[in-house]
Amino acid sequence: MNTTSLKGRLLIASPQLDAPLFARAVVLVLEHGDEEGAKGVILNLPTGATMTDLAGKLFDEDFAWDKPLHLGGPVAGPLLVLHTRPKLADLEIASGLYVALDAAKSQHLITQEIEPSLVVANFSGWAPGQLEREIADDVWVVAPADTRLIFAGEGQDLWWATMRGIRSQVLRSLVHPRHVPPDPSMN
């Protein structure tokens, strides 16, 4: 099949996707290939738990940090930390965007309150060819990862921000203007 890897790209749920876990989801693709399928993490699904709730349970020390824990998907997996520190990375996902999977690295990032970061439990997975079929069926819109949006925080609607960016790009490609405002609705 020889598909182009989507590693480091965002999958934005189409407005028609109504599966409870994935409705309005923005997923960062961590791995993607013909033989292994794809793995990713939902970026905009906070659980209600914080790092303080994990202190003493998952880590050897107590600490207080109100940073939310996000649910990356329905597949059980390790606690991982998305961040921008290359020395604490196990894997580079996109330019300047890293993931720590190693428990010691994750603990350091969390207990030292390293920012920007996003702490995620579990992941989303697709069998070989499944993600490609879903994209062909317009379940997902593919976009480049933007670390500014990924780490912008709880005050923003990540799904809406990424969709607005895609609409702006489509408008530019159709009209070819010299200047398009970041939010086309402000035109």
C-alpha positions as CSV (number, residue, x, y, z in Angstrom):
1,M,0.0,0.0,0.0
2,N,2.9,2.4,0.8
3,T,0.9,5.2,2.4
4,T,2.5,8.5,3.5
5,S,2.9,8.5,7.3
6,L,0.7,10.8,9.2
7,K,3.0,10.8,12.3
8,G,3.1,14.3,13.8
9,R,-0.2,15.4,12.1
10,L,-3.5,16.2,13.7
11,L,-6.7,14.4,13.0
12,I,-9.7,16.7,13.5
13,A,-13.0,14.9,13.9
14,S,-15.5,15.9,11.3
15,P,-18.7,17.6,12.6
16,Q,-20.6,14.4,11.6
17,L,-18.5,12.1,13.9
18,D,-20.8,11.4,16.8
19,A,-19.0,8.6,18.6
20,P,-19.0,9.8,22.2
21,L,-15.3,9.6,22.8
22,F,-14.3,11.1,19.5
23,A,-16.9,13.8,18.9
24,R,-15.1,17.1,18.4
25,A,-11.8,15.3,19.1
26,V,-8.4,16.5,18.0
27,V,-5.9,13.6,17.8
28,L,-2.1,13.8,17.5
29,V,-0.8,10.9,15.5
30,L,2.2,9.3,17.3
31,E,2.8,6.4,15.0
32,H,1.5,5.5,11.5
33,G,2.6,2.9,9.0
34,D,1.3,0.3,6.5
35,E,2.0,-2.8,8.7
36,E,1.4,-1.5,12.2
37,G,-1.6,0.8,11.6
38,A,-1.7,4.0,13.7
39,K,-1.6,5.2,17.3
40,G,-2.5,8.7,18.5
41,V,-3.7,10.6,21.5
42,I,-6.8,12.8,21.9
43,L,-5.5,16.2,22.9
44,N,-8.7,17.8,24.1
45,L,-10.3,15.4,26.5
46,P,-9.4,16.3,30.1
47,T,-10.5,13.7,32.7
48,G,-11.2,15.9,35.7
49,A,-8.2,14.4,37.5
50,T,-5.1,16.4,38.2
51,M,-1.4,15.7,38.7
52,T,-2.1,16.2,42.4
53,D,-4.5,13.2,42.3
54,L,-1.6,11.1,40.9
55,A,0.9,12.1,43.5
56,G,1.7,9.3,45.9
57,K,-0.3,6.8,43.7
58,L,1.8,6.7,40.5
59,F,4.8,8.6,41.7
60,D,7.2,8.1,44.6
61,E,6.6,11.6,46.0
62,D,3.7,13.8,47.0
63,F,3.3,17.1,45.1
64,A,0.6,19.6,44.2
65,W,0.0,20.6,40.6
66,D,-3.5,21.4,39.3
67,K,-2.5,20.4,35.7
68,P,-5.3,18.2,34.3
69,L,-4.8,14.6,33.2
70,H,-6.1,14.0,29.6
71,L,-7.6,10.8,28.3
72,G,-5.8,9.9,25.0
73,G,-8.3,7.3,23.9
74,P,-10.0,4.0,24.7
75,V,-6.9,1.8,24.5
76,A,-5.1,1.1,27.8
77,G,-1.5,2.4,27.6
78,P,1.2,4.2,29.5
79,L,1.1,7.6,31.0
80,L,2.9,9.9,28.5
81,V,3.9,13.5,28.5
82,L,3.9,15.7,25.4
83,H,6.4,18.5,25.8
84,T,9.1,20.7,24.1
85,R,12.3,19.5,25.9
86,P,14.5,17.4,23.6
87,K,16.7,16.1,26.5
88,L,13.7,14.6,28.2
89,A,12.2,13.0,25.0
90,D,11.8,9.4,24.1
91,L,10.5,10.2,20.7
92,E,10.2,13.3,18.5
93,I,6.7,13.5,17.1
94,A,7.0,16.7,15.0
95,S,9.6,19.5,14.8
96,G,10.0,20.7,18.4
97,L,7.2,18.4,19.8
98,Y,8.4,15.4,21.9
99,V,6.9,12.6,24.0
100,A,8.2,11.1,27.2
101,L,7.1,7.5,27.7
102,D,9.8,6.5,30.2
103,A,8.4,6.6,33.7
104,A,11.4,8.5,35.1
105,K,11.3,11.1,32.4
106,S,7.5,11.5,32.8
107,Q,7.9,11.8,36.6
108,H,10.6,14.5,36.2
109,L,8.5,16.5,33.8
110,I,5.4,16.3,36.1
111,T,7.0,16.8,39.5
112,Q,9.1,19.7,38.2
113,E,5.9,21.2,36.6
114,I,7.7,21.6,33.2
115,E,5.7,23.7,30.8
116,P,4.5,23.6,28.1
117,S,3.3,20.0,28.6
118,L,0.2,17.8,28.3
119,V,-0.1,14.7,30.4
120,V,-2.1,11.9,28.7
121,A,-3.3,8.4,29.8
122,N,-4.1,5.8,27.3
123,F,-4.2,6.1,23.5
124,S,-6.3,5.7,20.3
125,G,-5.4,3.0,17.8
126,W,-6.3,1.9,14.3
127,A,-5.6,-1.4,12.5
128,P,-3.6,-1.3,9.3
129,G,-5.7,0.5,6.6
130,Q,-8.5,1.5,9.1
131,L,-7.4,5.2,9.5
132,E,-6.9,5.6,5.7
133,R,-10.5,4.3,5.2
134,E,-11.9,6.7,7.9
135,I,-10.1,9.6,6.2
136,A,-11.4,8.6,2.8
137,D,-14.9,8.5,4.4
138,D,-14.4,12.1,5.7
139,V,-14.5,11.0,9.3
140,W,-11.2,12.9,10.0
141,V,-9.7,16.1,8.6
142,V,-5.9,15.9,8.5
143,A,-3.9,19.1,9.5
144,P,-0.3,19.9,10.5
145,A,0.4,19.9,14.2
146,D,0.7,23.4,15.7
147,T,2.5,23.3,19.1
148,R,1.1,26.7,20.0
149,L,-2.5,25.3,19.7
150,I,-1.6,22.0,21.4
151,F,-0.3,23.7,24.5
152,A,-2.6,26.7,24.5
153,G,-4.5,25.4,27.5
154,E,-7.9,24.7,28.9
155,G,-9.2,28.2,28.0
156,Q,-9.5,27.4,24.3
157,D,-11.7,25.1,22.3
158,L,-9.0,23.1,20.4
159,W,-11.4,21.6,17.9
160,W,-12.8,24.9,17.0
161,A,-9.4,26.6,16.7
162,T,-8.0,23.9,14.4
163,M,-11.1,23.9,12.2
164,R,-11.0,27.7,11.9
165,G,-7.3,27.4,10.8
166,I,-8.3,24.8,8.2
167,R,-11.1,27.0,6.8
168,S,-8.6,29.9,6.6
169,Q,-6.2,27.8,4.6
170,V,-9.0,26.6,2.2
171,L,-10.1,30.2,1.7
172,R,-6.5,31.3,0.9
173,S,-6.1,28.5,-1.7
174,L,-9.4,29.4,-3.4
175,V,-9.1,33.2,-3.5
176,H,-5.3,33.8,-3.5
177,P,-5.6,37.1,-1.6
178,R,-2.6,39.1,-0.5
179,H,-3.8,39.1,3.1
180,V,-6.4,36.9,4.8
181,P,-7.1,37.6,8.5
182,P,-6.4,34.7,10.9
183,D,-10.1,34.5,11.5
184,P,-12.0,34.8,8.2
185,S,-15.2,35.7,10.0
186,M,-13.6,39.0,11.0
187,N,-13.3,40.0,7.3
